[in-house]
Amino acid sequence: MINFNIKRDTLICFGKGEISKLGDFIKSKGYYNVLLTYGFGSIKKNGVYDASIAQLKNAGVKIFELSGIDPNPRIETVLKGRNICKENNIDFILAVGGGSVLDCSKAISIATGYKGKDEDFWTEIIASFKGDTIEKVVDVGVVLTLAATGSEMNSGGVISNLTTKEKLPISSSLVVPKIAILDPSYTFSVPKNQIAAGIVDSFSHCLEQYFSKENNFIPSDYMLLGLMKCLVQNANVLMKENNNYIAHANLMWTATMALNNITGAGKNGDWSVHFIEHAVSAFYDITHAVGLAVLTPYWMEYVVKDADNLSKFVALADVFGIDKNGISEKELVNKVISECRKFFDGLGMPDNLQKVGAKIEDIDGMVVSSLRGSDKIGNFKDLYASDVKNILINAFGK
């Protein structure tokens, strides 16, 4: 295991009607000017917008709004939000939506503390991975409407630059949300394809942390395996029953726990699939989870060939409910990879890059973007440029 330090300052309000706590929280913190951020208006159809506005009015704050945040939030939107904050002395950003809205809001918060010009923020902070050098930010909170990214209880986010074809993380301990309203009923109106994407995203977060070279810190592995099993068990219910409160609650809390730096403690996760997928979605602007669903089984097939220890794969058999009796270790591992693909297929995910519009002539560019200036990525298995290229070629299918 590796040493770790964890500090979280998020007030989690979980359950039906918990948004009623938001106004009093804002009053207690003494905020005056609030920027409400959201996507393209679905929150106005399902009542979440009205409920959020009511709480802000109850708190007596002045309300400003930034809408139109994309599923892969853009640097241009971040800078637009930064300017709203600076012009109106914003002291609290309330993200109402899913992980993309919250990621964008975190980046806006960090951008408010950046003293340089708008046009330099991408290169000097995001592309240089220096989000944690900003010393003063605007506090952030969230009313979550989609269970997926776990951004509601962590310090990170991901921002896209379509001009440079980059999709990069930004992080600071200062932007861990101060409050997170997690009401599973707010996800009832989410389309099935987005619910499916949330399941894949959460599953991938668990899997990326689970696969590491540190095999002797059992609590984290057991927690991650349990979370993945929970996702598999609830997936069919969520695809069939939009209003199943318990299933939505299971997904929402699993998504939060999957990436809050607690379940993966003591381990250096692999994260190479995420790096490769960020390159793919930077080129084609696809849904992050769709890319993860395509790439993950191909990554598994590639790294298992040289794995010194198959125990990580073998343990996944329980996640997928595979009977291990009378089956060799090699057969069991192949079955695990096959069941992982079937799991994603059952969620309506594509199984190769051609189906998401990727072009094989872009592979070299995606390899460069995946490596992010390093000579290798990954922790479970080191992947060099040739390895990443081979995985991408395989992912185009036959």
ChimeraX attribute file (.defattr): number of C-alpha atoms within 10 A of each C-alpha:
attribute: neighborCount
match mode: 1-to-1
recipient: residues
	/A:1	13
	/A:2	10
	/A:3	7
	/A:4	11
	/A:5	8
	/A:6	8
	/A:7	9
	/A:8	15
	/A:9	13
	/A:10	15
	/A:11	14
	/A:12	16
	/A:13	18
	/A:14	16
	/A:15	15
	/A:16	15
	/A:17	15
	/A:18	15
	/A:19	20
	/A:20	16
	/A:21	13
	/A:22	24
	/A:23	19
	/A:24	14
	/A:25	16
	/A:26	22
	/A:27	15
	/A:28	10
	/A:29	10
	/A:30	14
	/A:31	18
	/A:32	17
	/A:33	19
	/A:34	24
	/A:35	23
	/A:36	22
	/A:37	22
	/A:38	27
	/A:39	19
	/A:40	12
	/A:41	13
	/A:42	15
	/A:43	19
	/A:44	12
	/A:45	10
	/A:46	16
	/A:47	11
	/A:48	19
	/A:49	18
	/A:50	13
	/A:51	17
	/A:52	21
	/A:53	14
	/A:54	16
	/A:55	19
	/A:56	23
	/A:57	12
	/A:58	15
	/A:59	19
	/A:60	16
	/A:61	18
	/A:62	14
	/A:63	16
	/A:64	15
	/A:65	13
	/A:66	16
	/A:67	15
	/A:68	13
	/A:69	22
	/A:70	15
	/A:71	19
	/A:72	23
	/A:73	25
	/A:74	18
	/A:75	24
	/A:76	16
	/A:77	20
	/A:78	24
	/A:79	21
	/A:80	13
	/A:81	25
	/A:82	22
	/A:83	17
	/A:84	17
	/A:85	23
	/A:86	13
	/A:87	9
	/A:88	14
	/A:89	14
	/A:90	23
	/A:91	18
	/A:92	24
	/A:93	28
	/A:94	25
	/A:95	30
	/A:96	25
	/A:97	26
	/A:98	24
	/A:99	26
	/A:100	25
	/A:101	26
	/A:102	32
	/A:103	29
	/A:104	30
	/A:105	34
	/A:106	32
	/A:107	29
	/A:108	27
	/A:109	28
	/A:110	29
	/A:111	28
	/A:112	22
	/A:113	17
	/A:114	21
	/A:115	9
	/A:116	12
	/A:117	10
	/A:118	16
	/A:119	11
	/A:120	11
	/A:121	20
	/A:122	20
	/A:123	11
	/A:124	15
	/A:125	20
	/A:126	23
	/A:127	17
	/A:128	12
	/A:129	15
	/A:130	14
	/A:131	25
	/A:132	15
	/A:133	13
	/A:134	17
	/A:135	11
	/A:136	14
	/A:137	20
	/A:138	21
	/A:139	22
	/A:140	25
	/A:141	27
	/A:142	28
	/A:143	27
	/A:144	25
	/A:145	26
	/A:146	28
	/A:147	32
	/A:148	31
	/A:149	32
	/A:150	28
	/A:151	28
	/A:152	34
	/A:153	27
	/A:154	24
	/A:155	22
	/A:156	23
	/A:157	24
	/A:158	23
	/A:159	26
	/A:160	26
	/A:161	18
	/A:162	17
	/A:163	9
	/A:164	10
	/A:165	19
	/A:166	21
	/A:167	28
	/A:168	22
	/A:169	18
	/A:170	23
	/A:171	23
	/A:172	21
	/A:173	14
	/A:174	22
	/A:175	28
	/A:176	24
	/A:177	26
	/A:178	22
	/A:179	23
	/A:180	25
	/A:181	25
	/A:182	27
	/A:183	22
	/A:184	26
	/A:185	18
	/A:186	25
	/A:187	24
	/A:188	19
	/A:189	16
	/A:190	16
	/A:191	11
	/A:192	17
	/A:193	14
	/A:194	16
	/A:195	24
	/A:196	23
	/A:197	26
	/A:198	26
	/A:199	27
	/A:200	29
	/A:201	25
	/A:202	26
	/A:203	27
	/A:204	23
	/A:205	24
	/A:206	27
	/A:207	23
	/A:208	22
	/A:209	24
	/A:210	27
	/A:211	21
	/A:212	19
	/A:213	16
	/A:214	17
	/A:215	16
	/A:216	12
	/A:217	14
	/A:218	12
	/A:219	13
	/A:220	20
	/A:221	26
	/A:222	14
	/A:223	18
	/A:224	24
	/A:225	20
	/A:226	15
	/A:227	25
	/A:228	26
	/A:229	19
	/A:230	17
	/A:231	22
	/A:232	19
	/A:233	16
	/A:234	16
	/A:235	21
	/A:236	15
	/A:237	15
	/A:238	24
	/A:239	16
	/A:240	10
	/A:241	13
	/A:242	18
	/A:243	16
	/A:244	14
	/A:245	19
	/A:246	14
	/A:247	20
	/A:248	26
	/A:249	20
	/A:250	18
	/A:251	26
	/A:252	27
	/A:253	17
	/A:254	24
	/A:255	30
	/A:256	20
	/A:257	24
	/A:258	29
	/A:259	24
	/A:260	21
	/A:261	21
	/A:262	17
	/A:263	20
	/A:264	24
	/A:265	20
	/A:266	21
	/A:267	24
	/A:268	19
	/A:269	21
	/A:270	21
	/A:271	21
	/A:272	23
	/A:273	27
	/A:274	22
	/A:275	23
	/A:276	27
	/A:277	28
	/A:278	29
	/A:279	26
	/A:280	31
	/A:281	25
	/A:282	24
	/A:283	23
	/A:284	15
	/A:285	18
	/A:286	18
	/A:287	17
	/A:288	20
	/A:289	25
	/A:290	25
	/A:291	28
	/A:292	26
	/A:293	28
	/A:294	25
	/A:295	26
	/A:296	25
	/A:297	22
	/A:298	23
	/A:299	21
	/A:300	18
	/A:301	16
	/A:302	17
	/A:303	16
	/A:304	18
	/A:305	9
	/A:306	10
	/A:307	13
	/A:308	9
	/A:309	11
	/A:310	15
	/A:311	12
	/A:312	17
	/A:313	20
	/A:314	20
	/A:315	16
	/A:316	23
	/A:317	21
	/A:318	15
	/A:319	20
	/A:320	19
	/A:321	13
	/A:322	14
	/A:323	10
	/A:324	14
	/A:325	7
	/A:326	8
	/A:327	11
	/A:328	10
	/A:329	14
	/A:330	13
	/A:331	12
	/A:332	22
	/A:333	23
	/A:334	17
	/A:335	20
	/A:336	24
	/A:337	22
	/A:338	13
	/A:339	19
	/A:340	21
	/A:341	21
	/A:342	16
	/A:343	18
	/A:344	23
	/A:345	14
	/A:346	13
	/A:347	21
	/A:348	16
	/A:349	23
	/A:350	17
	/A:351	23
	/A:352	22
	/A:353	21
	/A:354	14
	/A:355	12
	/A:356	20
	/A:357	10
	/A:358	17
	/A:359	12
	/A:360	13
	/A:361	8
	/A:362	11
	/A:363	18
	/A:364	15
	/A:365	14
	/A:366	25
	/A:367	23
	/A:368	17
	/A:369	24
	/A:370	27
	/A:371	20
	/A:372	16
	/A:373	8
	/A:374	11
	/A:375	11
	/A:376	18
	/A:377	22
	/A:378	20
	/A:379	19
	/A:380	20
	/A:381	19
	/A:382	13
	/A:383	18
	/A:384	16
	/A:385	16
	/A:386	12
	/A:387	17
	/A:388	26
	/A:389	20
	/A:390	16
	/A:391	23
	/A:392	24
	/A:393	16
	/A:394	17
	/A:395	19
	/A:396	19
	/A:397	13
	/A:398	7
